[in-house]
Amino acid sequence: MKLKQPSGVPYHEVAYDDPALRGLRACLLYLLVSVFSVSVHAGLLTEWHLDESAWNGSPNEVLDSSGNSHHGQAMNGLTSAAGKVCQAGWFRGEGFNAAPNNTWYTARYYIQAPHATQLSPMIEGANAEMNLSGWIRPDTTTDMTVLMKGGGSSSNEYRVFIEGGRLKFTLWNQWGGSETGTINHTLSAGQWYFFSFSSERQGNSQNVRLAGQLYSEQSDTPLATLNTGNLSIPLTNLVSSGDLYIGAIRWGAGEPTGYFNGLIDELRIHNQQLTASERLALKNATRDCVVTSTLIASENFDSYAPGSLQGGSAGEGWAGTWRAHSSSQAVIDTSQHSLVYNQGGQCIAGANRALQLSGTTNNVASRNLSRTVDDDVVYVSMLVRFTGTQANNKFFALWFQNPTYQNHPNIGIKMNRGNGSGLEDFFVRTTNQNETYHTDLVSGQTYFLVGRLSKSSPGSGNPYNRFELWVDPDNLNTPGSPDSVTPLSNSNISSFDEIGFRTHQVSSSDELLVDSLKLGLKWEDVVTPSSNCPDQVLTCMTDDFSRELLGSGWSVTHQSGSFGNPRIVDQRLRMTNASGNVATAASLQRLFPSANNLITVEFDFYAYGGNGADGIAVVLSDAATTPAPGGYGGSLGYAQRSGGINGFAGGWLGIGLDTYGNFSNPSEGRQGGPGRRQNSVSLRGSGAASSGYQYIQGTDTLSPIVRNTSGHRYRITVDSRIDDESWVTIERDTGSGYENLIGPVDVLSSAGQAQVPENLLLTLTGSTGGSNDNHEIDNLEVCGLRMEPLEADIHHFRLLHSGSGLTCAAEPVQVIACASDNCSSRFTGTASVTLSPNSSGTIRWLMEISNTWITEKPPFNCVAIPQGM
């Protein structure tokens, strides 16, 4: 008998029964047992780290690091990205719907490893075992495949996949039938999960047991497990012949299907089950990542003196100097207000100088690269800030190879979708016929643009025909789904060695700045978080209400009372008058992304003219829900109220300025609180309908009191720059400077408080009950690190017609979607309305399309008429 160590461990052969070597034999046995007990490589058949920086579709490029040479091939342009451990495979699903026309684009990325009998451990005979493990981060939870062995019919062997939002494991028998086990945990998109599935043949019988565990990234305790017990899965005569697929499934000779959408990392196959400690060793395994830079070129403009860029030669990856138009560009000092994009505690920070562009010039500045780029995928990024007057088709773009207008890739700003047909301002295109847009530009705000220019057919002679755009990506470490993708359309280039800037109608009074320009072959080449993030700069808007009408910057409504909607009275925003049982709301038409944001709200508050009730609330709510006020009286238009009155729709946080004191009182259906506290300030948390809106914290009765005619100034700060924390501070200035009233308090630590919604809306509510007051706001200032315009919601539908319908003559009805109470502004988005009643006998609704009346059976969806049509 001879002893042999695991692969890669030096060893000597020893005669087992040699008495002279029994001591050495014992030591060797001890050593080998120790190696096997701590090694997670025991029985390892294949190990795909997916760490390669780039793949080009060549055989054996996706390396198997187990030493067994089960290398794979990346198909259809699959790329890697930053993963759970070093790199990961970035899969994109069958396709995706891209703005603006919801066009379907094929992706179909997968990895194929050739068939090898070693990859079929379950056919090895009695007591055969197998374990499949790895990391996944699904970008959706729709049905898709992680890995599969087999090519259809009787060659199918095993599969790990997502179906119905849950992870499953299938094992096929020798006749093509199968058994499937499910881990009963609903997956969440964008989250990392470690899975481990095992199968075990029970002796010489055909019984097989399936088991599995699913772990979150944060815990070593499984989220859920699988244990099927014995299943009848005959495997004795199973034919092992199919290739192994990662990220897809193949049912026969056609194209694979079931494409994975997201990241897959650290896949391993063992020919034995793993113990709990071995599973956790794999889950928690780390290693030093070898970073190979594939940066093409970079420029931060910091090495140039203020003035013309002409002749500048700093940066890296360039050939020759910058060629710059004499009067349409200049390097300027931005050290007092540098370009910075903050995200998730990280930032992309510009330097002390940036390039300012202006005018109407095809070639404002251009430069050659040190090599001709013909790679299948190229990434580009830059910081951009525009401060000035927006107008249709004000334009700025980075072009590739040629500054002419048609049929060359561009990325940049083209305001109002170019022709004023929409609000989106950032765009990409490969030709002038396939440009796509995203995000409404806010003057003075810094944006980080990332583009991915690629070829759908790999090869140096094939054209670039796809451009994907990220505007302010949500994750700087790995790409999620892009915000916009061009329809496939061939540009005139299959390679380039020059890039440059083009402008159109950028006036001398505008400030258009570009900084931190990068080109590379990988996401991490062009998205590199800065090591030192400067202090973050707030973007602010103010409103002193010195006009007659509130205007389109606000959306107003009311839930009860005779006052009606909030409106301007004597150059203040009046939320209620001194009448009873009023609940109103005024929503600012701004969107506040919650991640890594800091929001401040300052205003003067007045309460007078009645008998001292109730107050106002400053509300942050889920932007996915149309704002609607809650209960009147002590609920301050935020909390629920007995009698079937729901709380604020989508309410996440309500900050009450309460003169009468019942916002702190657990009465009238409200939940939690110390009881009535007159002239106080307090917080209530998230809720829906009649549930939640729990009391969080508040003051005692304040001095001076909240009710006043002189205008006390309040400042509210909501700081969500730390993940899973949201700190709220409330201050007041009654004439001697700000004093702290509440906080900072982390509202996310409060029992029952929901996580911060992805995007927030800011709303002011006003309320009276049996007692009342005039409640008014003035000199409002709202600031945020991230603040975006919000398209006005539909206020109501207006139906216009001149007469009555007759049996033989239809009456035309015009449907208008109004964005204000008097319909002076129209809703500009897509809207629909269902007309009723349903048909009865010969009664029908008719629809006019191109002046032709078409009979339709109700209910009938009619597209509303937006502004300008």
URZI-V806613 format. One record per run of one state. SS is the DSSP state (H for helix, E for strand, - for the rest). FROM is the first residue (numbers start at 1). TO is the last residue. Records with the same first field share a line. If there is no record, write none. Layout:
BEGIN
SS->FROM-TO  FROM-TO
END
This chain:
BEGIN
-->1-18  39-43  49-61  63-63  65-71  76-78  83-86  93-94  99-102  107-109  114-116  120-120  124-128  139-143  150-152  156-157  164-165  173-177  183-192  202-206  217-223  233-243  247-248  250-256  258-260  271-275  284-294  300-306  308-315  317-317  325-328  334-339  344-345  350-352  358-358  374-376  388-394  401-409  418-425  430-435  439-445  455-465  472-483  486-495  507-510  521-522  527-538  544-553  561-566  570-571  577-582  589-589  594-597  609-614  623-632  636-640  642-644  646-650  659-661  665-679  685-686  689-690  693-694  699-711  720-726  734-737  750-758  768-773  785-787  790-795  801-813  819-825  827-831  836-839  841-842  844-844  850-851  857-859  864-864  866-869
H->19-38  117-119  121-123  153-155  276-283  415-417  523-526  633-635  662-664  747-749
E->44-48  62-62  64-64  72-75  79-82  87-92  95-98  103-106  110-113  129-138  144-149  158-163  166-172  178-182  193-201  207-216  224-232  244-246  249-249  257-257  261-270  295-299  307-307  316-316  318-324  329-333  340-343  346-349  353-357  359-373  377-387  395-400  410-414  426-429  436-438  446-454  466-471  484-485  496-506  511-520  539-543  554-560  567-569  572-576  583-588  590-593  598-608  615-622  641-641  645-645  651-658  680-684  687-688  691-692  695-698  712-719  727-733  738-746  759-767  774-784  788-789  796-800  814-818  826-826  832-835  840-840  843-843  845-849  852-856  860-863  865-865
END
